[in-house]
Amino acid sequence: MTEPRPTDELKYTPLRAAHVRLGGRMVPFAGYEMPVQYSTGIIKEHLHTRAAAGLFDVSHMGQIALRPRSGRIADATHALETLLPGDILGLATGRQRYTLLTNRDGGILDDLMVSNRGDHLMLVVNAARKAFDETHLRSHLSDSCTVEPLLDRALVALQGPAAEVVLETLAPELTSLRFMDARAVTLLGAACFVSRSGYTGEDGFEISLPAGAAEPLWDALLRNPKVAPVGLGARDSLRLEAGLCLYGADLDETTTPVEAALEWAIGKARRAGGQRAGGFPGAEAILGQLPPPRPPEQAGEGRVGVTRRRVGLRPEGRAPVRAGALLFRNEGDAEPVGIVTSGGFAVSLNMPIAMGYVPPKAATPGTRVFTEIRGKRLGVIVSKLPFVPARYKYR
């Protein structure tokens, strides 16, 4: 059978043939044909990832190399810091950091990972935003850096408590990595770049490798009985349990990092009083939303200048609450005060969960708000995030 060629409307990852062989149900996603699930189904894929190791194709994500024209890595880190609030200058070689591109109003243009590879920076950006991000980087940084999209590379993620044991058989040196470490390594003869990170809340690895080497590595990992392929459906339910944001749902250009409860991604050096305070788009708006330092006993959910806050939500009953559902402060209110941005069923907890935005006064865990399902008001309890504790390897 002849493999169909991708079109301008729909692209394929280097692992498309492998997904079809495995019985993957292919759907359009972010301009790509991607597996939403395999024959075992979303629930089993989700539980297998939590219990052993799930293998994900995330080659639709954008991979971009940012290289300093001067040859000095500090010039690339300084340049990138003009576009985001993260402390990139303080990012050591072999380390990775989560950060956010912001606009002049403080809104989030994209969330991304940045790795320091010693002589250049490696960026992993969202699939739906990678064309925008590339243009954005070129328009602001071309004088000091080259912006190189890595179009000939794939990206796979191995996630779960057995991920280290599985990958150790191919590269024993990777066991020394800790959460957010990143290293160049050879896997099955291919030059790879591996980070200890992921999008499930589990320990695991993300592996960037040449497109032509993706299928041999994919097949080799699946020969281990601890590993099962996992599609987009379980990827979404896993990240929701972990309280992780999805760009375009929980984050967008109208949402600030502080509203999104991502102020931890704003480097201390970039905050008021820091060595490199401000200097990024929307700095005045974003830093103005941060509260002044307070003793722990006085800490609360309120934020200076913030009118909404991302929170976890636990619907009462068994009915899932989906994205777009409105939230009301009281059962009989006509005017909504918030909205659900992600919602579904927590397979690990056997209950519905969601995330959304509510006013700061309603953001305290235990607060009861209401939503509407099929014409009936349903109670929803504001909850701490994550719903399922993360199991990253820090030591």
Secondary structure as the mmCIF struct_conf table of DSSP 4:
data_model
#
loop_
_struct_conf.conf_type_id
_struct_conf.id
_struct_conf.beg_label_comp_id
_struct_conf.beg_label_asym_id
_struct_conf.beg_label_seq_id
_struct_conf.end_label_comp_id
_struct_conf.end_label_asym_id
_struct_conf.end_label_seq_id
HELX_LH_PP_P HELX_LH_PP_P1 THR A 2 PRO A 6
BEND BEND1 ASP A 8 GLU A 9
STRN STRN1 LYS A 11 LYS A 11
TURN_TY1_P TURN_TY1_P1 PRO A 14 LEU A 15
HELX_RH_AL_P HELX_RH_AL_P1 ARG A 16 ARG A 21
TURN_TY1_P TURN_TY1_P2 LEU A 22 GLY A 23
STRN STRN2 ARG A 25 PHE A 29
TURN_TY1_P TURN_TY1_P3 ALA A 30 GLY A 31
STRN STRN3 TYR A 32 GLN A 37
TURN_TY1_P TURN_TY1_P4 SER A 39 THR A 40
HELX_RH_AL_P HELX_RH_AL_P2 ILE A 42 ALA A 51
BEND BEND2 ALA A 52 ALA A 52
STRN STRN4 ALA A 53 ASP A 57
TURN_TY1_P TURN_TY1_P5 SER A 59 HIS A 60
BEND BEND3 MET A 61 MET A 61
STRN STRN5 GLY A 62 PRO A 68
TURN_TY1_P TURN_TY1_P6 ARG A 69 SER A 70
BEND BEND4 GLY A 71 GLY A 71
HELX_RH_AL_P HELX_RH_AL_P3 ILE A 73 GLU A 81
TURN_TY1_P TURN_TY1_P7 THR A 82 THR A 82
BEND BEND5 LEU A 83 LEU A 83
BEND BEND6 PRO A 85 GLY A 86
TURN_TY1_P TURN_TY1_P8 LEU A 89 GLY A 90
TURN_TY1_P TURN_TY1_P9 THR A 93 GLY A 94
STRN STRN6 ARG A 95 ARG A 95
STRN STRN7 GLN A 96 THR A 102
TURN_TY1_P TURN_TY1_P10 ARG A 104 ASP A 105
BEND BEND7 GLY A 106 GLY A 106
STRN STRN8 ILE A 108 ASN A 116
BEND BEND8 GLY A 118 HIS A 120
STRN STRN9 LEU A 121 VAL A 125
HELX_RH_3T_P HELX_RH_3T_P1 ALA A 127 ARG A 129
HELX_RH_AL_P HELX_RH_AL_P4 LYS A 130 LEU A 141
TURN_TY1_P TURN_TY1_P11 SER A 142 SER A 144
STRN STRN10 CYS A 145 PRO A 149
TURN_TY1_P TURN_TY1_P12 LEU A 151 ASP A 152
STRN STRN11 ARG A 153 GLN A 159
BEND BEND9 GLY A 160 GLY A 160
TURN_TY1_P TURN_TY1_P13 PRO A 161 ALA A 162
HELX_RH_AL_P HELX_RH_AL_P5 ALA A 163 GLU A 168
TURN_TY1_P TURN_TY1_P14 THR A 169 LEU A 170
HELX_RH_3T_P HELX_RH_3T_P2 PRO A 172 SER A 176
TURN_TY1_P TURN_TY1_P15 PHE A 179 MET A 180
STRN STRN12 ASP A 181 ASP A 181
STRN STRN13 ALA A 182 LEU A 187
TURN_TY1_P TURN_TY1_P16 LEU A 188 GLY A 189
STRN STRN14 ALA A 190 SER A 195
BEND BEND10 ARG A 196 ARG A 196
BEND BEND11 TYR A 199 ASP A 203
STRN STRN15 GLY A 204 PRO A 210
HELX_RH_AL_P HELX_RH_AL_P6 ALA A 211 LEU A 222
TURN_TY1_P TURN_TY1_P17 ARG A 223 ARG A 223
BEND BEND12 ASN A 224 ASN A 224
TURN_TY1_P TURN_TY1_P18 PRO A 225 LYS A 226
STRN STRN16 VAL A 227 PRO A 229
HELX_RH_AL_P HELX_RH_AL_P7 LEU A 232 GLU A 241
TURN_TY1_P TURN_TY1_P19 ALA A 242 GLY A 243
STRN STRN17 TYR A 247 TYR A 247
TURN_TY1_P TURN_TY1_P20 GLY A 248 ASP A 250
STRN STRN18 LEU A 251 LEU A 251
TURN_TY1_P TURN_TY1_P21 GLU A 253 THR A 254
TURN_TY1_P TURN_TY1_P22 PRO A 257 ALA A 261
HELX_RH_3T_P HELX_RH_3T_P3 GLU A 263 ALA A 265
BEND BEND13 ILE A 266 ILE A 266
HELX_RH_3T_P HELX_RH_3T_P4 LYS A 268 ARG A 270
BEND BEND14 ARG A 271 ARG A 271
TURN_TY1_P TURN_TY1_P23 ALA A 272 GLY A 273
BEND BEND15 GLY A 274 GLY A 274
TURN_TY1_P TURN_TY1_P24 GLN A 275 ARG A 276
BEND BEND16 PHE A 280 PHE A 280
TURN_TY1_P TURN_TY1_P25 PRO A 281 GLY A 282
HELX_RH_AL_P HELX_RH_AL_P8 ALA A 283 GLN A 289
BEND BEND17 LEU A 290 LEU A 290
HELX_LH_PP_P HELX_LH_PP_P2 PRO A 291 PRO A 293
HELX_RH_3T_P HELX_RH_3T_P5 PRO A 296 GLN A 298
BEND BEND18 GLU A 301 GLU A 301
TURN_TY1_P TURN_TY1_P26 VAL A 304 GLY A 305
BEND BEND19 THR A 307 THR A 307
STRN STRN19 ARG A 309 PRO A 315
BEND BEND20 GLU A 316 ARG A 318
TURN_TY1_P TURN_TY1_P27 ALA A 323 GLY A 324
STRN STRN20 LEU A 326 PHE A 328
BEND BEND21 ARG A 329 ASN A 330
TURN_TY1_P TURN_TY1_P28 GLU A 331 GLY A 332
BEND BEND22 ALA A 334 GLU A 335
STRN STRN21 GLY A 338 ALA A 346
TURN_TY1_P TURN_TY1_P29 VAL A 347 ASN A 350
STRN STRN22 MET A 351 VAL A 358
HELX_RH_3T_P HELX_RH_3T_P6 PRO A 360 ALA A 362
BEND BEND23 THR A 364 THR A 364
TURN_TY1_P TURN_TY1_P30 PRO A 365 GLY A 366
STRN STRN23 ARG A 368 ILE A 373
TURN_TY1_P TURN_TY1_P31 ARG A 374 GLY A 375
STRN STRN24 LYS A 376 SER A 383
BEND BEND24 LEU A 385 LEU A 385
BEND BEND25 PHE A 387 VAL A 388
#
